[in-house]
Amino acid sequence: MEWNVTAKIILSLLLAGAAAWDLKTRRVPHLVTWPFLLAATALRAWEGSWMLPVFLLALVLVELAPEAWRVSAVVVLGGLGQAAAWTLDDPAAQLIVPWWAIIYVLWTLHVLGGADARLFMALVALFPDVALVAALWGGFLVAGVVWLVVMYRRHAWLPLVQAGRSAQAGKFPSLEELKEQGRPTTPGLALGALVYLWFLL
């Protein structure tokens, strides 16, 4: 798909609006993220990656599994999806499937919110490019560092150490903790996407 200036502007406004909404309410509405993800998946299917709607449905159905099995289920689905992508010789799906699985695991572990996970998945579906993935994680990193410095100033490293120790011990935030203590990360996601859209695409 060719992205002209008008399409870039529309997508940029959508991302900026989602980031502003997240900063204001600490939530991005489902009515923004789900249609965006479904549209991106449909577009990729239209261009040949028809297995992606099936893979997305499989990820959604993981929610029916007991919580203790969800991460394992996503890992298995990711492996099967990647094998299918290689068998079908689908280069776009070969990049999209593993990143969808990774981001879904992070959402399942309550490291990322659902809105950020869906926006990430939609963007990777629209632009199956390693440069985009790097830009998105770079945006997350910049937003995280800025938040830590603003909140903790010279002690910004302490939360990172605590988070690292918790992850090593296999302890991740609960859904309630994510809702109560989580910080807006959509601005970082939007920043990375905008850098890619206007400077790398």
Summary of the structure (lengths in Angstrom):
residues: 201
radius of gyration: 17.0
end to end distance: 11.6
largest distance: 51.3
contacts: 614
relative contact order: 0.15
helix: 82%
strand: 0%
